[in-house]
């Protein structure tokens, strides 16, 4: 099978999707033998894991609405479902980046703070704002179908950028998640970005175009920030990028769909 310039066997496609589901979610999946396949090689499939996360959130939103809950509580429960599905993987990255970039005076100190498991004021504020903005955007929807489209687009597109980010920025450390994941090829990065962009069409043509422009600007700005702060990327910065991108798409969706 071919995804742009990326050629994969049917078995590799299945393995890569399974690998991304195992890494990006906490779903009770069977044990897989990936035969040495790396996360960097499989990262093109991250948007598919995002679709699964978004679908779970949308099902919870629709179920809550079906039982008569207002949109605010339904949106909150949908958020809880996505957080449980991912194990707060990306939220952890966002809080670490906020603490490191906000509290560190030097590159080394920033990286040291980001590795600390304790959360500081910057991290707590970033988490609170992320949850608040996402909840407020989701609570704007009066129809579960709107929430479905918004969640699918946001979770897929935000993960479609991860491979490109890993490809364009070197690891900031000599060890850690981004190093262990391996090197992402240009073909893999482009395939993931394209796969993540397709669900944006659920927002309508105008919404999709605006979301793409906004994501492009956000990607460029965050890439420059990471290079300026720590001269590269880490697993935490990858998580923070996902969070910022998810928020951006949800905000566009709250306008385009409602």
Secondary structure, DSSP 8 states (H G I E B T S, - for coil): -EETTEE--HHHHHHHHHHHHHHH----------TT--HHHHGGGHHHHHHHHHHHHHHHHHHHHHTT--HHHHHHHHHHHHHHHHTTHHHHHHHHHHHHHHH-SSHHHHHHHHH-SS--HHHHHHHHHHHHHHHHHHTT-SSHHHHHHHHHHHHHHHHHTHHHHHHHS-BSSSSSHHHHH----HHHHHHHHHHHHHGGGGG-HHHHHHHHHHHHHHHHHHHHHHHHHHSSB-HHHHHHHHHHHHHHHHHHHHHHT-
